[in-house]
Every structure is written in structure tokens, then in C-alpha cells.
Amino acid sequence: MITYPLNNTISSLRNAYREKQSPIWKSIEKKFKRTRSRQSEVNIGKLDNITKEGDVVIVPGKVLGSGMLQHKIILSAFAISVPAMKKIVDSGGKVITINELVEQYPDGKGVRIIG
């Protein structure tokens, strides 16, 4: 399982919200502050069903490897299992950190929150 430091993630989301006034970063920050038992767990199969080719997705929780992904997406999440990462890369997609997502999409346009 690959995870990122939560405090750094929350502070970078807070800074992005302050700089760009984009409500998506504030919403994601609130979701990351949830207790561990209330954080989202999303399987690759669910991502395949609700996304389409080229979507940019953030999951404020864990991405697990159950299911198949038939198209490429750009994914960012707090934690990603190794099988899930392999399936995303094998489908032609990309996994990026939350900081990279904020840098590439500073206004949050086109980014979908799932979970």
C-alpha cells in the first residue's frame, strides 16, 4: 500500500484553496479530515463503471485492486494498493500524487471526486 503524509496533504489542499478560491480543494480537505473508519474505499471495478476515458479522478481514501479497468484515467488518492496501481498503469492510465494534481489542475476544473 502506498500512502502519503496526511498533514502535508491537508496543508497543500488548504493552500490551494486559499490561492485559487476553488471549492473543490476545500471539499477534499474536509473529506481527508474524516476519521479513518469513515474514509472511502473504492475498488478499481467501481472506477471502471463510473469513469470514462481520460477522466481525472481523486479518491479521498483508499483505492483497492478488485475488478478490472478497461480505459485510462488519471488517478490521485490518499492510499493506493499495489494491484490497483498496476491495473491503472496497465490500462494506460497514470497515478499522481495529490500535490501533483493540485499543481496540474490548480482551479480544479475537470477533476472528479469519487468516494
N, C-alpha and C positions, 0 to 999 in steps of 0.2 A: 504494500500500500504506500503510495506516495502522498505525503501531506505537506502543507505549507504552514509557517508560523501564523497562528491566528491573530495575535496582536498586531503584527506588521500588516496583515491583510486588512484588518479593520481600519487601521490608521490610513492606509493608502486609499481605501474606499472613501473615508471621511474627507481626505484632502481632495480627491477627485470631485466629490460633491460640492465642496466649498469653491473650488476653482471654476467649475463648469456649470454649477447650479442645475445639474441633470438629476432628476428624481430617481432614476434607476439605481444609481450608486448608493443613495440613502436607503432605498428599499432593500438592496442586497446586504448592506451593512447591518440592518435590523435583523435580517434572516440569519446572518452569521453569529449574532449575539444570542441566539436561542440556546437553550440548554442542549446538551449532547443528545438526550433522548428525543428531542423534538426536531433535530436536524434531518434533512431529507436524505433518502437513499433511493437512487434512480438506477435502474438496470439499462444496459445497452439496448435491449429489446424495446423498452418503452421509448427511448430516444429515437429508435428507428421508426416507430409508429407515429410519433408526433412532430418529427422534424422532416425537412426536405433538403435536397441537395444544396450545399453551400451555406446552410444556416449557421449563425454564430450563437452559441448557447453557453450560459453559465448555470451551474448547479451549485446552490449554496449548501452543500453537503457532500455525500459520497456518491461516486459512480461505480457501480458493480458490473461484473462481466457476464451476467446471464443474458442470453439472447444473441442475436446477430445484428450487425449494422450493414445495410445494403448501399449506403450512399455516404459521401464525405461531408463532414461537418467540422467546424472549429469549436473546440470544447475547452472550457475552463471550469474548474471545480476546486473545492477545498481539499478533497481527497479522491484519488482515482486508483482502483485496483490495477495490478499489472495486466491481468487478462483483458480488462476493459480498455486499457491504453493500447494494447496490442491490436485489438479489434478495430479501434478507431484509426490507427495508423495503417493497418492492412486495407481498410476501405478507402484510403486516400485522404483521410482527414488529418487534422492537426490537434494536438493538445498543447495549450499555452497556459502560462501562469496567470493569475488574476491581475498582477501588476502589468504584464504584457497586454492583457485585454484592455485595461484602463488606458494604457498608452496608445494602443491601436484604434480604440473607439472611445475617445475622451468624452463625447457627448452622449454615448450610449445608444445611438440610433442603430437599429438593426440587431441589437443584442436581445436574445430571448432568455427569460428566467424560467427554468424548469425545476420544479420541486419545492 
